[in-house]
Amino acid sequence: MRTIAIIGASLAGLRSAQALRQQGFDGRIVVVGDEVHLPYDRPPLSKDFLLGKCEAVPLADQEDLDALNVEWRLGNRATALLSSGEVALQDGTIAADGVVIATGGLPRAIPGSHVLRTLDDATRLRNALTDAQSVAVIGAGFIGAEVASSARALGKEVTVVEALPTPLTRVLGAEMGAACGQLHGDHGSTLITGVNVDSVNIKHDGINPEVDGIKLGDGRHVNAQVVIAGIGTRPATDWLAGGPVKIDNGVVCDAGGVTNLKNIVAVGDVANCAGHRAEHWTSATEQAQVAARNLLAGDTVATHTNGGYVWSDQYGVRIQFIGRATNDVRVEDGSIEDRKFVATYRDGANPEDVVGILAMSNARLFTRFRRNLK
């Protein structure tokens, strides 16, 4: 291969470029990104960035970026995959022997609400929070909870609305999801569960529209001057529609990130690897190493097993989870009431096998139990 195009200039794209160089590729690498920014870390956006404690956190310093010797095409969206070796951009095309698809996900939005995915999203939200007194967060998943925590730290009146009866049930199960949900009440936020949001109310003063709270599906009104939707993402595959790569809840690929075309791989949030799409920071990094190896080999010579590790900082508490949740969950150390514990999830067929671990404010024991994960 002489030229590899990486479509997506965030974490998965940068890690793919780094992996290609580490594995000996010395040809041309072109990295295309629709944002104008060099790669930055997304996790701080919902926390320290909103609190004004930091600005954008680079994923690599300029010296390391220069050493990669890649061609950056930033602020330039990919519009189509014309063939297995040609990508259409807003300003032309790129011919490449190999392609890495790393376009990530797009946040699901509600008219009138903010979303939080990019640095520009975070900047708009931070500015909006400056003069607001009341904030509504739609969705009590990790991102929604982190934004609620930050807004509360800024002294805002915060209401979190979750459609499910218990937050994070699909990720952590009902018992542990409830434990995480209790953090909102501990710190003065209001959590409303089991109800959908009907609409974000907008009032017009003849000049500028303003948010006037949200209307819930049961008719209740929630006061809010700023509304944030944290209701998940969808894979950014619109530009691939009608092209040669198979699409189904992301880019369809095998456990090595290889698509139906062996010179095209997918990594990160956009990759549906062997029927599973992992939207985790660590997964993007690990997948990049494997996908780069397979792209250079021209076949699947390595695979990636998703560990499912995720962490979240909320209200001064660090939550860590890895593996999968089951109905058999046991608190191994500490207590839920103290908001400091480690819990394990056991396999239904083999109760002694630990298949998942959740920790709250207990990183040391989380690491120890992680060694026994099946």
C-alpha positions, -999 to +999 in steps of 0.1 A: +000+000+000+012+035-008-017+057+004-041+051+033-070+074+039-084+077+075-119+092+075-124+107+110-099+128+129-109+121+165-096+094+189-102+064+166-087+081+136-056+094+154-050+060+171-053+043+137-026+066+122-004+060+152-009+022+149-001+022+112+032+040+118+040+018+148+035-013+126+058-001+100+037+016+073+058+044+058+036+055+030+012+084+027-015+088+054-043+113+048-066+120+078-099+136+070-121+153+096-152+174+094-141+194+125-115+221+121-097+210+153-068+187+157-076+156+177-088+163+213-100+143+242-138+141+245-143+129+281-133+163+297-160+181+276-188+171+300-168+178+331-138+201+335-144+219+302-180+229+313-167+239+347-141+262+331-112+243+346-097+234+312-099+241+275-095+215+248-072+187+258-051+175+229-048+138+223-012+143+213+012+172+214+024+189+183+058+172+183+041+138+183+017+148+156+045+161+134+064+128+139+034+109+124+040+127+091+004+126+081-016+149+059-045+166+077-076+175+058-096+192+086-129+210+082-135+188+052-163+163+053-162+130+034-194+128+013-192+093-003-172+062-007-171+060-045-153+027-047-130+005-027-102+030-034-117+064-038-133+087-013-153+119-022-147+149-001-164+183-001-135+197-020-125+168-043-115+132-040-088+110-024-075+079-042-062+054-016-051+018-015-066+014+020-093+032+039-100+034+077-135+044+085-135+062+119-164+087+116-178+080+151-213+087+161-238+116+158-258+126+189-296+122+188-311+156+192-344+171+203-354+205+188-345+233+211-320+213+231-282+213+232-262+181+225-227+173+237-204+155+213-179+180+199-157+208+212-180+233+195-210+217+211-193+220+245-184+257+239-220+265+230-233+247+261-207+263+284-217+298+271-254+290+275-249+279+311-233+311+321-265+331+327-289+302+332-304+294+366-323+262+357-312+233+336-330+202+323-310+171+312-329+146+291-314+112+296-297+098+327-270+078+310-233+085+316-231+117+295-264+131+308-254+124+344-220+140+339-235+171+324-260+172+353-232+169+378-213+198+361-243+220+360-250+213+397-214+222+405-220+255+387-249+262+411-277+255+387-311+241+395-309+207+377-337+183+367-328+150+350-355+132+331-351+095+322-376+075+301-367+042+318-379+035+353-343+032+365-312+049+350-286+028+333-306-004+335-295-015+301-258-011+310-256-019+347-289-037+355-317-023+377-300-026+412-268-009+402-285+015+379-306+027+408-274+030+429-259+054+403-292+073+400-292+080+437-262+103+432-285+129+417-306+133+448-275+131+470-263+163+454-295+183+451-305+174+415-341+162+408-344+129+390-376+121+372-379+086+358-403+065+338-416+094+316-407+107+281-402+143+271-429+155+248-412+187+237-389+216+245-409+247+249-397+278+230-410+313+237-406+341+212-402+377+223-402+390+188-364+390+185-348+359+199-364+326+208-357+314+243-361+280+260-391+279+284-387+245+300-398+211+288-432+194+286-433+158+298-453+130+283-476+130+313-484+167+310-460+180+336-439+211+330-402+213+341-386+247+344-354+251+324-336+279+307-311+254+291-320+219+279-294+192+271-303+160+253-282+130+264-302+103+246-275+084+228-259+085+194-263+069+160-233+058+138-221+084+113-227+064+082-249+086+061-221+094+038-217+057+030-252+051+019-254+034-015-216+027-015-197-006-016-194-011+022-222-029+040-240-008+066-262-021+094-262-002+127-228+010+117-202-003+093-205-041+093-171-057+099-157-088+115-140-090+149-108-076+133-126-045+120-124-058+084-154-049+062-167-068+032-138-052+013-104-063+027-088-030+020-113-011+041-116-014+079-137+004+105-128+014+141-145+032+170-181+041+175-190+036+139-178+000+137-203-028+141-177-055+149-191-090+148-226-078+157-215-054+184-209-017+184-188-005+214-190+032+221-161+033+246-129+053+247-108+022+254-124+002+226-115+028+200-078+026+210-077-012+211-096-016+178-073+007+160-043-015+167-060-046+154-076-030+124-043-014+113-026-048+115-053-064+094-054-036+068-017-039+063-019-077+061-048-076+036-068-101+056-080-108+091-050-120+110-059-106+144-092-100+163-104-077+191-124-088+220-144-059+235-138-056+272-165-031+276-146-009+300-162+025+308-157+051+334-177+081+345-171+110+370-203+123+386-207+145+416-171+138+427-176+100+424-158+078+399-178+050+385-160+022+367-175-008+348-162-036+327-177-067+312-215-073+312-243-071+336-263-101+347-291-107+372-267-122+397-249-091+411-231-092+445-216-063+465-181-077+474-168-047+494-181-015+509-218-005+507-241+012+482-253+035+510-218+049+514-214+053+477-181+034+479-182-003+469-172-030+444-199-053+429-194-083+407-218-098+381-218-136+379-225-159+350-260-176+353-247-210+343-215-208+363-221-185+394-185-186+404-174-169+371-172-131+373-183-116+340-187-080+350-174-056+377-188-023+389-170+000+413-179+033+428-151+053+443-129+022+447-104+021+419-079-001+438-103-030+444-118-026+409-084-033+395-079-063+417-112-079+409-107-071+372-079-097+371-105-124+377-129-114+349-139-142+326 
